[in-house]
Every structure is written in structure tokens, then in C-alpha cells.
Amino acid sequence: MDSVQELEEIRSRVLGEKPGRILISMGTCGLAAGANSTLEASRDELAKRKLTGWDIVQTGCLGLCDREPLLVVEKPGEARVVYYGVNDDRARQIIANHLVNNYIVGEWVLPSDEGTQTS
């Protein structure tokens, strides 16, 4: 074992814990901005990569209509990361980078000073 993260992944597999959740804002403003496409691309990318156990949760409006569609990644033991302007292509890239490679795509992360809590 090379890291605490690897140990946590093994623990999760053994105990059957879910690796995390993806929340997609599906209020009226999110739907108008294309959240359905974001949702479908997220589901498709998880399936293509055989990433099991991730919950995709449809949420209502988060109050940031001009930043929709929003996609939130919640990994146990880590701060929530809120991505904005997430179209289907970005959703696929977020899953590949953030979920698979543990790389947060900083240029698409909502700055914490925009009035939303990210933790």
C-alpha cells in the first residue's frame, strides 16, 4: 500500500461503502441550461468506465441560475466540489479527471466567494 487513499478505497470495497455522490442541479434553470444532457452524459460515462456504486442525485435549484448546469462531486472525507457550466462534454471530463484520476478541474470549479457553501 502506497497511500492512505488506497487504504480507504480497500476499506470501502470490503465494507461495501459507496465511493461518493454526484449531484446535478435539475431545477427549472438547470433544465433550461441543459442539465438533462449533463445527467445522461454522467450516467453514460460512469457506465462506460464501469464505476459502480456512485449515486447520481438530481437536486433542485441551488440558487446560482447563471452558473447552471451545476454538478457537485461528493467524495467521503473530502470537501464538496461544485462545478459550473457543465455540459455533456465537461461532465465526461469531470468523471475521467476527478473520479478516476483524482484531479479537480479547477477552471470549472465554482469559486467559494460566489455565495454558495462547498463543504
Backbone as CSV, one residue per row, in Angstrom:
resi,resn,N_x,N_y,N_z,CA_x,CA_y,CA_z,C_x,C_y,C_z
1,MET,0.832,-1.170,0.000,0.000,0.000,0.000,0.879,1.237,0.000
2,ASP,0.503,2.175,-0.890,1.318,3.366,-1.046,0.725,4.620,-0.425
3,SER,-0.575,4.592,-0.105,-1.175,5.824,0.390,-2.382,5.536,1.274
4,VAL,-2.774,6.550,2.023,-3.973,6.457,2.846,-5.193,6.313,1.952
5,GLN,-5.172,6.994,0.813,-6.304,6.916,-0.113,-6.505,5.478,-0.599
6,GLU,-5.431,4.787,-0.912,-5.536,3.400,-1.348,-6.143,2.538,-0.239
7,LEU,-5.734,2.796,0.996,-6.293,2.080,2.131,-7.790,2.356,2.262
8,GLU,-8.190,3.609,2.088,-9.607,3.973,2.157,-10.412,3.278,1.059
9,GLU,-9.848,3.184,-0.144,-10.537,2.509,-1.245,-10.738,1.029,-0.940
10,ILE,-9.729,0.396,-0.367,-9.849,-1.015,0.013,-10.904,-1.177,1.101
11,ARG,-10.877,-0.280,2.077,-11.859,-0.309,3.165,-13.275,-0.184,2.611
12,SER,-13.463,0.734,1.679,-14.778,0.942,1.083,-15.257,-0.303,0.348
13,ARG,-14.356,-0.937,-0.394,-14.736,-2.148,-1.128,-15.125,-3.274,-0.173
14,VAL,-14.336,-3.457,0.878,-14.586,-4.537,1.824,-15.890,-4.308,2.581
15,LEU,-16.127,-3.087,3.002,-17.325,-2.775,3.784,-18.536,-2.465,2.916
16,GLY,-18.348,-2.390,1.617,-19.453,-2.112,0.718,-19.908,-0.665,0.723
17,GLU,-19.048,0.231,1.131,-19.405,1.650,1.151,-19.362,2.219,-0.255
18,LYS,-20.207,3.175,-0.502,-20.237,3.838,-1.800,-19.092,4.827,-1.899
19,PRO,-18.500,4.943,-3.102,-17.379,5.876,-3.255,-17.785,7.340,-3.191
20,GLY,-19.041,7.646,-3.422,-19.468,9.036,-3.351,-20.752,9.289,-4.110
21,ARG,-21.054,10.587,-4.233,-22.272,11.004,-4.936,-21.940,12.096,-5.932
22,ILE,-22.735,12.122,-6.982,-22.704,13.208,-7.950,-24.084,13.842,-7.899
23,LEU,-24.117,15.133,-7.597,-25.385,15.847,-7.562,-25.467,16.733,-8.791
24,ILE,-26.609,16.690,-9.449,-26.818,17.530,-10.628,-28.051,18.382,-10.375
25,SER,-27.868,19.688,-10.479,-28.939,20.637,-10.233,-29.935,20.590,-11.391
26,MET,-31.166,20.156,-11.064,-32.180,19.941,-12.097,-33.415,20.814,-11.875
27,GLY,-33.220,22.001,-11.291,-34.330,22.934,-11.176,-34.669,23.480,-12.559
28,THR,-35.646,24.336,-12.631,-36.062,24.901,-13.917,-34.896,25.562,-14.643
29,CYS,-34.089,26.305,-13.900,-32.955,26.992,-14.530,-31.914,25.987,-15.020
30,GLY,-31.677,24.930,-14.260,-30.745,23.896,-14.683,-31.234,23.169,-15.924
31,LEU,-32.518,22.838,-15.938,-33.092,22.160,-17.103,-32.999,23.042,-18.347
32,ALA,-33.289,24.339,-18.169,-33.208,25.262,-19.305,-31.787,25.393,-19.830
33,ALA,-30.804,25.207,-18.946,-29.399,25.338,-19.337,-28.809,24.034,-19.877
34,GLY,-29.594,22.935,-19.848,-29.120,21.683,-20.422,-28.757,20.598,-19.433
35,ALA,-29.303,20.651,-18.224,-28.955,19.673,-17.198,-29.340,18.245,-17.571
36,ASN,-30.370,18.065,-18.384,-30.726,16.701,-18.812,-29.570,16.055,-19.555
37,SER,-28.934,16.801,-20.421,-27.785,16.298,-21.171,-26.618,15.992,-20.227
38,THR,-26.416,16.834,-19.238,-25.371,16.626,-18.236,-25.627,15.338,-17.456
39,LEU,-26.873,15.125,-17.074,-27.262,13.928,-16.332,-27.010,12.667,-17.156
40,GLU,-27.479,12.659,-18.386,-27.317,11.482,-19.243,-25.849,11.195,-19.540
41,ALA,-25.066,12.226,-19.802,-23.637,12.035,-20.070,-22.927,11.486,-18.834
42,SER,-23.313,11.961,-17.649,-22.712,11.471,-16.406,-23.022,9.996,-16.205
43,ARG,-24.272,9.627,-16.390,-24.658,8.217,-16.264,-23.906,7.350,-17.272
44,ASP,-23.851,7.830,-18.503,-23.185,7.086,-19.569,-21.697,6.899,-19.284
45,GLU,-21.039,7.958,-18.833,-19.598,7.885,-18.576,-19.298,6.956,-17.398
46,LEU,-20.117,6.998,-16.366,-19.935,6.073,-15.249,-20.060,4.627,-15.724
47,ALA,-21.045,4.367,-16.573,-21.251,3.015,-17.093,-20.096,2.582,-17.992
48,LYS,-19.654,3.473,-18.887,-18.542,3.147,-19.781,-17.286,2.790,-19.014
49,ARG,-17.051,3.491,-17.927,-15.838,3.280,-17.138,-16.032,2.230,-16.044
50,LYS,-17.255,1.670,-15.994,-17.581,0.645,-15.002,-17.319,1.125,-13.571
51,LEU,-17.669,2.383,-13.324,-17.526,2.968,-11.986,-18.815,2.683,-11.220
52,THR,-18.803,1.616,-10.482,-20.010,1.203,-9.783,-20.092,1.858,-8.420
53,GLY,-21.306,1.936,-7.912,-21.523,2.430,-6.564,-21.736,3.922,-6.440
54,TRP,-21.401,4.673,-7.454,-21.615,6.118,-7.395,-23.101,6.407,-7.520
55,ASP,-23.624,7.212,-6.615,-25.013,7.656,-6.707,-25.060,8.951,-7.500
56,ILE,-25.974,9.017,-8.445,-26.247,10.290,-9.118,-27.574,10.780,-8.571
57,VAL,-27.542,11.960,-7.981,-28.715,12.527,-7.329,-29.134,13.789,-8.074
58,GLN,-30.408,13.835,-8.438,-30.951,15.032,-9.066,-31.436,15.957,-7.948
59,THR,-30.944,17.190,-7.970,-31.338,18.155,-6.948,-32.164,19.270,-7.578
60,GLY,-32.715,20.092,-6.747,-33.418,21.272,-7.222,-32.435,22.410,-7.440
61,CYS,-32.977,23.593,-7.551,-32.168,24.783,-7.789,-31.266,25.063,-6.590
62,LEU,-30.023,25.410,-6.873,-29.083,25.770,-5.821,-28.930,27.283,-5.698
63,GLY,-29.732,28.036,-6.467,-29.727,29.489,-6.357,-28.667,30.196,-7.182
64,LEU,-28.040,29.483,-8.077,-26.991,30.070,-8.918,-27.355,29.886,-10.388
65,CYS,-28.499,30.441,-10.747,-29.084,30.212,-12.070,-28.142,30.550,-13.221
66,ASP,-27.342,31.591,-13.067,-26.459,31.998,-14.160,-25.249,31.076,-14.311
67,ARG,-25.071,30.115,-13.398,-23.934,29.188,-13.444,-24.339,27.765,-13.842
68,GLU,-25.601,27.551,-14.110,-26.116,26.227,-14.451,-25.565,25.726,-15.789
69,PRO,-25.603,24.439,-15.991,-25.866,23.362,-15.058,-24.728,23.182,-14.059
70,LEU,-25.115,22.866,-12.822,-24.146,22.618,-11.758,-24.021,21.112,-11.528
71,LEU,-22.802,20.670,-11.294,-22.526,19.274,-10.960,-21.642,19.294,-9.726
72,VAL,-22.072,18.600,-8.683,-21.351,18.579,-7.417,-20.791,17.176,-7.199
73,VAL,-19.497,17.092,-6.907,-18.871,15.811,-6.593,-18.660,15.756,-5.088
74,GLU,-19.196,14.704,-4.474,-19.023,14.468,-3.044,-18.320,13.134,-2.863
75,LYS,-17.091,13.208,-2.374,-16.332,12.002,-2.032,-16.210,11.957,-0.518
76,PRO,-16.440,10.799,0.091,-16.326,10.709,1.553,-14.961,11.198,2.045
77,GLY,-14.996,12.022,3.068,-13.771,12.522,3.666,-13.133,13.682,2.929
78,GLU,-13.776,14.159,1.867,-13.234,15.282,1.093,-14.277,16.388,1.002
79,ALA,-13.824,17.595,0.765,-14.746,18.719,0.585,-15.531,18.546,-0.710
80,ARG,-16.757,19.029,-0.703,-17.571,19.011,-1.919,-16.929,19.916,-2.954
81,VAL,-17.026,19.516,-4.202,-16.516,20.340,-5.294,-17.701,20.648,-6.208
82,VAL,-17.963,21.946,-6.403,-19.080,22.388,-7.226,-18.535,22.872,-8.569
83,TYR,-18.920,22.170,-9.621,-18.543,22.554,-10.982,-19.708,23.308,-11.612
84,TYR,-19.399,24.314,-12.427,-20.461,25.102,-13.068,-20.324,25.040,-14.593
85,GLY,-21.434,25.379,-15.259,-21.443,25.384,-16.725,-21.134,24.014,-17.302
86,VAL,-21.668,22.972,-16.668,-21.304,21.602,-17.032,-22.220,21.071,-18.135
87,ASN,-21.681,21.065,-19.356,-22.399,20.438,-20.467,-22.028,18.956,-20.507
88,ASP,-22.501,18.228,-21.508,-22.234,16.792,-21.535,-20.747,16.477,-21.683
89,ASP,-20.020,17.247,-22.481,-18.586,17.015,-22.653,-17.826,17.267,-21.351
90,ARG,-18.151,18.341,-20.676,-17.489,18.636,-19.392,-17.808,17.556,-18.355
91,ALA,-19.050,17.083,-18.338,-19.428,16.031,-17.384,-18.541,14.808,-17.575
92,ARG,-18.329,14.411,-18.815,-17.469,13.251,-19.101,-16.034,13.516,-18.646
93,GLN,-15.542,14.715,-18.893,-14.179,15.056,-18.490,-14.033,15.119,-16.970
94,ILE,-15.056,15.609,-16.286,-15.025,15.668,-14.828,-14.963,14.259,-14.243
95,ILE,-15.749,13.363,-14.793,-15.721,11.982,-14.302,-14.353,11.361,-14.556
96,ALA,-13.815,11.560,-15.741,-12.500,10.996,-16.068,-11.412,11.583,-15.175
97,ASN,-11.431,12.885,-14.996,-10.373,13.540,-14.226,-10.573,13.423,-12.721
98,HIS,-11.730,13.835,-12.240,-11.953,13.915,-10.794,-12.171,12.536,-10.173
99,LEU,-13.073,11.742,-10.747,-13.397,10.456,-10.142,-12.321,9.406,-10.394
100,VAL,-11.797,9.358,-11.615,-10.826,8.319,-11.963,-9.412,8.707,-11.556
101,ASN,-8.999,9.925,-11.890,-7.604,10.334,-11.686,-7.379,11.238,-10.476
102,ASN,-8.442,11.502,-9.705,-8.350,12.365,-8.518,-7.769,13.743,-8.833
103,TYR,-8.112,14.263,-9.996,-7.656,15.587,-10.413,-8.872,16.501,-10.539
104,ILE,-8.906,17.549,-9.743,-10.004,18.510,-9.792,-9.731,19.491,-10.927
105,VAL,-10.697,19.637,-11.815,-10.558,20.553,-12.954,-10.875,21.961,-12.455
106,GLY,-9.849,22.633,-11.957,-10.001,23.910,-11.273,-10.679,25.007,-12.062
107,GLU,-10.480,25.040,-13.363,-11.064,26.123,-14.160,-12.588,26.045,-14.249
108,TRP,-13.175,24.907,-13.886,-14.640,24.755,-13.911,-15.249,24.728,-12.523
109,VAL,-14.431,24.928,-11.488,-14.933,24.888,-10.113,-15.465,26.263,-9.734
110,LEU,-16.626,26.255,-9.138,-17.246,27.492,-8.689,-16.430,28.091,-7.558
111,PRO,-15.997,29.328,-7.687,-15.221,29.960,-6.606,-16.072,30.026,-5.330
112,SER,-15.455,29.788,-4.191,-16.193,29.744,-2.933,-16.758,31.104,-2.527
113,ASP,-16.278,32.177,-3.139,-16.786,33.506,-2.768,-18.027,33.903,-3.561
114,GLU,-18.646,32.962,-4.274,-19.845,33.277,-5.045,-21.128,33.001,-4.284
115,GLY,-21.020,32.863,-2.963,-22.230,32.788,-2.156,-22.780,31.403,-1.930
116,THR,-22.071,30.378,-2.281,-22.543,29.020,-2.025,-21.577,28.310,-1.103
117,GLN,-22.090,27.439,-0.301,-21.221,26.635,0.559,-20.774,25.421,-0.235
118,THR,-19.496,25.122,-0.187,-18.993,23.966,-0.914,-18.505,22.885,0.029
119,SER,-18.856,22.974,1.275,-18.473,21.899,2.209,-19.566,21.640,3.199
